[in-house]
């Protein structure tokens, strides 16, 4: 006799009682009712909530919902540290702190569950793997608020604002609890930002503050700069003494013809790049990072990630290393010190701005230690997949050295099949994969395993507290 399950028909706007039993990648939780699956935000595993359906999947196979009331709260629930992002206080809260209603320790437990699930489901790693059973997400300091050194705000009616979750609607804000205290102390909400669309703020490990303004046409950067600079000086005092630089640039728009973009204006301390510093023993490395250039946003991330990457890469003097999706060269610098003057590092980055930063950093020597002052460092601006494809034939023809190790830190999309095929053809001994998205890591782990690579080690770091995001570092090698 075949067992049948009655399926209830649901519509957007309906409310129902749900009790999630799992966490899903992306910050929602999985619940089941009426023969349907629901992905519910603003809740926790095991708590019972009243949820409102906000959307549907294809053919209503699953639904999206928001918790709008808590009937049986989780023991891990806490008061949200930012009322604007608290779903218990307002419908359609501001995005960016979707796990803020949960304790930091529980957030890390959830993130570990997500990493395990993606590596098992997409990567085909055994759920009985000791690596996965032992996996914990490590806290970085600060482990809750005030960790973010890069923040951007939109502007609504002349005031800084942020978007509601998955919406183009902007809400004016006074601060952002995740931001470094130096950013919140600027009190940007007090500025009148007419003719400005966006404000990017970055603070460096060396004490610099860079505030970038995107100016909307027909106004020009020079026309806007005088008034905003005056307001900033009234708020903060002498900008040069405070080590604060203001950069005004025309809003970037697709389809501009070369030469049409108005000239930028720079005020205050006058710098357009930040200097980031990392201590390595008795020495220090420095990187100049342009406004809009990439750098890890958690203030403790550079130290934690370089230590993990160096440990897994296990580099030796004289080896050749490929650093792919290399940014301004954080891992390039550490790898160069490990392989020394007889070694070689290839640093590949697709962004023209960031790749130019990397080239300057290594040519100037600021990103070199004594052990790497003579290391050959090749900085290449190129799409990683295209450059690897070209390198395969060069290495096989003996025209370029094969890599002993590969380090790669791709964007949230991951690296994909073609890159992994090229890496397999290059036959490095070790691949260290730095992943900011568990699903991308899971997919690429599956591709790597199809080509004979094994997952040898995995570490995770809570680089994005109060959000669902997590950073993972994984080591792949061939079976011994």
Buried (B, 14 or more C-beta within 10 A) or exposed (E): EEEEEEEEEBEEEEEBEBBBEEBBBBBBBBBBBEEBEBBBBBBBBBBBBBBBBBEBEEEEEBBBBBBBEBEEBBEBBEEBBBEBBBBBEEEBBBBBBBBBBBBBEBBBBBBBBBBBBBBBBBBEBEEEBEBBEEBEBBBBEBBBBBBBBBBBBBBBEEBBBBBBBEEEEBBBBEBBBBBBEBBBEBEBBEBEBBBBEBBBBBBBBEEBBBBBBBBBEEBBBEBBBEBBBEBBBEEBEEBEEBBBBBBBBBBEEEEEEEEEBBEBBBBBBEBBBBBBBBEBEEEEBBBBBBBBBBBBBBBBBBBBBBEBBBEBBBBEEEBBBBBBBBBBBBBBBBBBBBBBBEBBBBBBBBBEBBBBBBBBBBEEEBBBBEBBEEBBBBBBBEEBBBBBBEBBEEBEEEEBBBBBBBBBBBEEEBBBBBBBBBBBBBEBBBBBBBBBBBBBBBBBBBBBBEBEBBBBBBBBBBBBBBBBBBBBBBBBBBEE
